[in-house]
Amino acid sequence: MTVTTSVVPEKPKVVRSGRRFMSGDIACAEGALAAGCRFFAGYPITPATEIAEHMSHRLPEIDGVYIQMEDEIASMAAVIGASYAGVKAMTATSGPGFSLMQENIGLAVMTETPCVIVNVMRGGPSTGQPTMPGQQDVMQARWGSHGDYEIIALAPSSVQEMFDLTVEAFNLAETYRVPTFVLADEIVGHMWERVNIPNVETLKIVNRKTPREPPTEKYEPFRPDSDLVPPMAIFGQGYHFHATGLTHDERGYPRTESVEAETKLVQRLCNKIRTNKDKIIKVENVLLDDAEVAVVAYGIAARAALSAVRKARSIGTRAGLLRLVTLWPFPEQQVGQMAKKVKALIVPEMNCGQIVREVERAAKETPVTFLSKLGEEPHKPQEILAAMRGTST
Amino acid sequence: MTEAELRHPYEKFLRKDRIPHIWCEGCGNGIILNCFARALDELNMDLDKVAVVSGIGCIGRISGYTNTDSFHTTHGRPIAFATGVKLANPELTVAVISGDGDLFAIGGNHFIHAARRNLDIKVICANNFIYGMTGGQGGPTTPLETWTTTTPYGNIEQAFNLVHLAAACGAVYVARWTTLQTRWLTESIKKALQKEGFSFIEIISECPEIFGRYNKMDTALKMMKWFKEASVVEHFSDPAKAVITPNRIAVGEFIDIEKPSYNRLLREMKTRAQEKKTSG
């Protein structure tokens, strides 16, 4: 008697659920895949290259597309093209590449393209310090492309968050049809930590709204719902719609001389983020209930801040941390309300002062101390602790 | 005449609510749109599966007039955008129709790399020798010693030979026609639409309003007369010798070769990746 056993080979897993040990860049790539990303276009750049490398391994085995483009301008354009063809798409870069992407980030804003751009920030300006951490592109993320618009930016401060916030970035990009940034830094991108990757069933995945009506000659691809976000048709479905970087009406047609069209479109592009900011913004409150001094921090700087707050507590200083998970739209209300309850604020950043200006604006009368750091080392907890003493609370 | 008889035969290829178009009287872009529509019609193509992508410039507005899915990108980026579309949905026929400045000055890098990859897209370039939309400045295809708004003493830059460039970069189909040779042009567009891989068609197009006016050809008729007198059909001649001069415009099919497209190689590579993974 012969026994035949049919061995069904195990398919490559899209979501590598379970406890894993990996770098931030790899966690970011895995987060993208878990979120449904099936298209990556990029260009090698330190310290984000590992994301592209990992995508080049993983995407083909799960029927996705990885392509190395000729530059970051092309990468961003290809991402928009893939998204319009109905595939969740991303790119990953660092400062110099981020600068090149600004042109088509504007196009993605104008054509309301869901897409994710990861910027593993390094030292700048220009070529700067490729292997060193930085938080110098925070304002570029907000204002880098010309014209007036709103985007979403998230700042991970752990490898776990490189996974979680990349998933979240896709969900937000799909929900609001807006380019969404993961603003990481070299340390978070390159450090290795334990990551808990959830089971497929527990992952919350959001897909863009699609048109409710079949194709007609009068289809309006940019007519928004009450949340100000239009459902999105994709190429190849028969809608025969037009999209352009020119100011356009709800039909998608250019309206280059209409004051009304410009006003209506640009205000909606801003308002779809502004009016939904309560749903978008995430912050983490640590020991703030009775705090007299609070640190406002994000990314790698928030790790040192947390350590400083714990040390301060151990010596009887009532310190707390407001960690900004969302950088844009800026959590103005959260910072403002917290600032009213404390006597002093400390903002450590790996730049010459970017988010601190937003904090100052939100904090109103509460004094703000800024701690700048450039180069290899992030802030030391002692430095933040010393700043707390300096506020004499 | 009945209403049906009054209809333009290619009406279904146009977004009627976008007409009239913005192009000047005598502009060659209308001829290009007409030939493109005719090619789609003669091939009986499913318009649901055609995407037209254009960049910035006069011809860039063509995507807004074609009744297909269409995208009007930033300046110079239609090929890069089309790359994403074609790779994300290989079922679509993706045509990039744009100008010489868009595709070969600001967008030159994307052209050479898409051709090198043999990406399965069709690139149609309307070459009017100048930047028309901004009022007639010189560009990468402006012939030596011609006049534009920014070459008031005669152009001192050498012009691109686009046929040679496309061939050198690896395009599998390369043709050049003027807007005078509409039948040949339509046949070339049909060929490009059906061919696997990176196809390129250069269309020498008249801009009597600016280039013509600056160069003693101030009507479409005068420019067409130039095309008629200067055109020489030289099928499969050496692309390097297809330089455009006032006396000679080499036209015809220059390259028609077979080479696996990027899409095909991608499909094969994915299969390898998936088999490797599943065989442990």
HADDOCK unambig.tbl for C-alpha pairs under 7 A between the chains (distance, minus, plus):
assign (segid A and resid 9 and name CA) (segid B and resid 278 and name CA) 5.19 0.50 0.50
assign (segid A and resid 9 and name CA) (segid B and resid 279 and name CA) 6.45 0.50 0.50
assign (segid A and resid 10 and name CA) (segid B and resid 278 and name CA) 5.73 0.50 0.50
assign (segid A and resid 11 and name CA) (segid B and resid 278 and name CA) 5.78 0.50 0.50
assign (segid A and resid 12 and name CA) (segid B and resid 277 and name CA) 6.45 0.50 0.50
assign (segid A and resid 12 and name CA) (segid B and resid 278 and name CA) 6.85 0.50 0.50
assign (segid A and resid 60 and name CA) (segid B and resid 270 and name CA) 4.80 0.50 0.50
assign (segid A and resid 60 and name CA) (segid B and resid 273 and name CA) 6.04 0.50 0.50
assign (segid A and resid 61 and name CA) (segid B and resid 270 and name CA) 6.21 0.50 0.50
assign (segid A and resid 61 and name CA) (segid B and resid 273 and name CA) 5.11 0.50 0.50
assign (segid A and resid 61 and name CA) (segid B and resid 274 and name CA) 4.63 0.50 0.50
assign (segid A and resid 63 and name CA) (segid B and resid 270 and name CA) 6.52 0.50 0.50
assign (segid A and resid 70 and name CA) (segid B and resid 110 and name CA) 6.93 0.50 0.50
assign (segid A and resid 70 and name CA) (segid B and resid 113 and name CA) 6.71 0.50 0.50
assign (segid A and resid 74 and name CA) (segid B and resid 77 and name CA) 6.94 0.50 0.50
assign (segid A and resid 74 and name CA) (segid B and resid 80 and name CA) 4.98 0.50 0.50
assign (segid A and resid 74 and name CA) (segid B and resid 110 and name CA) 6.98 0.50 0.50
assign (segid A and resid 77 and name CA) (segid B and resid 77 and name CA) 6.64 0.50 0.50
assign (segid A and resid 77 and name CA) (segid B and resid 80 and name CA) 5.44 0.50 0.50
assign (segid A and resid 77 and name CA) (segid B and resid 81 and name CA) 4.56 0.50 0.50
assign (segid A and resid 78 and name CA) (segid B and resid 80 and name CA) 5.23 0.50 0.50
assign (segid A and resid 78 and name CA) (segid B and resid 81 and name CA) 4.43 0.50 0.50
assign (segid A and resid 78 and name CA) (segid B and resid 82 and name CA) 6.82 0.50 0.50
assign (segid A and resid 78 and name CA) (segid B and resid 83 and name CA) 5.63 0.50 0.50
assign (segid A and resid 78 and name CA) (segid B and resid 84 and name CA) 3.98 0.50 0.50
assign (segid A and resid 79 and name CA) (segid B and resid 84 and name CA) 5.89 0.50 0.50
assign (segid A and resid 80 and name CA) (segid B and resid 81 and name CA) 6.51 0.50 0.50
assign (segid A and resid 80 and name CA) (segid B and resid 84 and name CA) 6.99 0.50 0.50
assign (segid A and resid 81 and name CA) (segid B and resid 81 and name CA) 4.66 0.50 0.50
assign (segid A and resid 81 and name CA) (segid B and resid 82 and name CA) 6.03 0.50 0.50
assign (segid A and resid 81 and name CA) (segid B and resid 84 and name CA) 4.33 0.50 0.50
assign (segid A and resid 81 and name CA) (segid B and resid 85 and name CA) 4.53 0.50 0.50
assign (segid A and resid 82 and name CA) (segid B and resid 84 and name CA) 4.23 0.50 0.50
assign (segid A and resid 82 and name CA) (segid B and resid 85 and name CA) 4.73 0.50 0.50
assign (segid A and resid 82 and name CA) (segid B and resid 88 and name CA) 5.10 0.50 0.50
assign (segid A and resid 84 and name CA) (segid B and resid 85 and name CA) 6.94 0.50 0.50
assign (segid A and resid 85 and name CA) (segid B and resid 85 and name CA) 5.30 0.50 0.50
assign (segid A and resid 85 and name CA) (segid B and resid 88 and name CA) 5.91 0.50 0.50
assign (segid A and resid 85 and name CA) (segid B and resid 89 and name CA) 6.04 0.50 0.50
assign (segid A and resid 87 and name CA) (segid B and resid 88 and name CA) 6.18 0.50 0.50
assign (segid A and resid 107 and name CA) (segid B and resid 74 and name CA) 6.81 0.50 0.50
assign (segid A and resid 235 and name CA) (segid B and resid 69 and name CA) 5.75 0.50 0.50
assign (segid A and resid 236 and name CA) (segid B and resid 48 and name CA) 5.37 0.50 0.50
assign (segid A and resid 236 and name CA) (segid B and resid 49 and name CA) 5.07 0.50 0.50
assign (segid A and resid 236 and name CA) (segid B and resid 92 and name CA) 6.70 0.50 0.50
assign (segid A and resid 237 and name CA) (segid B and resid 48 and name CA) 6.38 0.50 0.50
assign (segid A and resid 238 and name CA) (segid B and resid 48 and name CA) 4.57 0.50 0.50
assign (segid A and resid 239 and name CA) (segid B and resid 69 and name CA) 6.87 0.50 0.50
assign (segid A and resid 240 and name CA) (segid B and resid 48 and name CA) 6.88 0.50 0.50
assign (segid A and resid 240 and name CA) (segid B and resid 67 and name CA) 5.95 0.50 0.50
assign (segid A and resid 240 and name CA) (segid B and resid 68 and name CA) 4.31 0.50 0.50
assign (segid A and resid 240 and name CA) (segid B and resid 69 and name CA) 4.04 0.50 0.50
assign (segid A and resid 241 and name CA) (segid B and resid 68 and name CA) 6.77 0.50 0.50
assign (segid A and resid 241 and name CA) (segid B and resid 69 and name CA) 4.91 0.50 0.50
assign (segid A and resid 241 and name CA) (segid B and resid 70 and name CA) 6.31 0.50 0.50
assign (segid A and resid 242 and name CA) (segid B and resid 64 and name CA) 6.28 0.50 0.50
assign (segid A and resid 242 and name CA) (segid B and resid 69 and name CA) 5.99 0.50 0.50
assign (segid A and resid 242 and name CA) (segid B and resid 70 and name CA) 4.81 0.50 0.50
assign (segid A and resid 242 and name CA) (segid B and resid 71 and name CA) 5.74 0.50 0.50
assign (segid A and resid 243 and name CA) (segid B and resid 70 and name CA) 6.45 0.50 0.50
assign (segid A and resid 243 and name CA) (segid B and resid 71 and name CA) 4.86 0.50 0.50
assign (segid A and resid 243 and name CA) (segid B and resid 72 and name CA) 6.20 0.50 0.50
assign (segid A and resid 244 and name CA) (segid B and resid 71 and name CA) 5.77 0.50 0.50
assign (segid A and resid 244 and name CA) (segid B and resid 72 and name CA) 4.49 0.50 0.50
assign (segid A and resid 244 and name CA) (segid B and resid 73 and name CA) 6.17 0.50 0.50
assign (segid A and resid 245 and name CA) (segid B and resid 72 and name CA) 6.50 0.50 0.50
assign (segid A and resid 245 and name CA) (segid B and resid 73 and name CA) 6.08 0.50 0.50
assign (segid A and resid 245 and name CA) (segid B and resid 74 and name CA) 6.48 0.50 0.50
